[in-house]
């Protein structure tokens, strides 16, 4: 999870990348595993699509964290409509790219959706565990 900003420190994409090292390393490991396991079976296109899905998931995760960091550090309370709009725009772009790649590389392209789903699940667990630890130890 991204750490709180100090008043002198502006939110930046570099800060988000630095704060999300664990998630990035997990994503890199998943990409390598995709090529290592699926690629060795001769399914290089499927391995590339799974790796692409993981990469799209990682980009979505970083974009979400950056938006949250900007919102929190601005001190403003975002309205419900602002949050909905930001989420819908981000997920629409993600969906259009994912479905487009899936159609172009059909049937191996379905691996992109698999990689995206698996990365999202792992990122969700990695985000939830620290929050549960905070709740357990007040």
N, C-alpha and C positions, 0 to 999 in steps of 0.2 A: 504494500500500500504506500502511496506517496505521502511523505512526511509533511507536516505543516510548514508553510513558508514563513520566513521572518519578514518584517515590513520592508527591509532593504532589498530583499531578493525577489525579483520579478519571476512570474511563472514562465518557464521556457520548455520547449520540446526536449532540449538537452537534459534538463532536470528530470523530466519524466522518464527518458531513456535510462538515465543513471539510476533512478529509484526503482525501476522495474527490471533490474538485472536478473533476478531469479526467474522471472517469467520469460525473459528473453532467452536465458540459457535452456529452460525447459523446451521452448519452441525450437531452438537450434538443435537440441537433442532429438526432438521428434522429427525434424527434417532429415537429419543424418540417419536416424533409424528407418525412416521411410525408404531412402535410397539403399540403405544397407540390407534391409530385409526384402522389400518388394522388388527392388531393382535387381537383386541377385536371382530372383525367380524369372527374370527376363521381361518383366512388366515395367519398363522404364517410364512409359507415359503415365501409367497409374501412379507410380512413385512420385513423379513430378507433379501430378495433380494433387495428391495428398499433401506434398510439401507446400504447394501453392495455397491449399486450404489453411494449413497451419500458419503460413505467412500472412494471409488475409486476416485470420483470427488475431494474430499478434498486432497487426496494424490497427484493427478495430479496437483492441484492448488499449493500445497506446493512445489512440485518438480519444477514447472515452476518459482515460486518466488525465490527459491534457485539458480536456474540456472541464473536468471536475476541478483540477488545480486552478485554472483560470477563474472559475466561478467562485471557489472558496476564497482565493486570495483577493478578489475584488471587494469582498465584504458585503456584496449585495445578496439579497435573498432572491434566488431565481423563482419566477412564477411557474406555475404548473404548465402553462402553454409554452414557455421557453424550453423547459425540460422535454416536453413532448416533441416539440419541433426539432430540437437538436438530435434527439434519439431517432425520430422518423427519418430525417435526412441522412444520418449516418448509416442506418440500417437499410435504407433504400439503395444507396450507392453500393453497399456491400452485397445486397441481394442481386442487383443488376450485374455486377461484375461476376459474382459466383455462378449465377444461372447462365450468363453468356459463355463463360469458360466451360461450364458443364455441357452446354449444347455443342460448342465447337469441338470438344474432344470426346463426344459421346462414343462409347459407353464408359471409357476410362475416366471421363470427366466427373463422374459421380464421386470419384475419390476426393475431389476438391471439397464437396459437401461433407464427406466423412472426416477429412482433416480439419475442417472448420469446426465441426461439432465436437470432435475429440479435444481440440485445443480449448474450445470454450468451456468444456466440462472441467478440464484440468485447471484453467485459469480461475474458474469459479471456486474450486476447492482451495486453490492457493490464496485467494482473497478472503475466503470465509474462515479459514483456520486462525489467522491472527485476530480476527474480530471475536471469535469464540473464546480465544485465550484472554482477551481483554475483558469480556463479560464474566469469565470465570474468576479472574483475579481483579477485583475492583480497586 
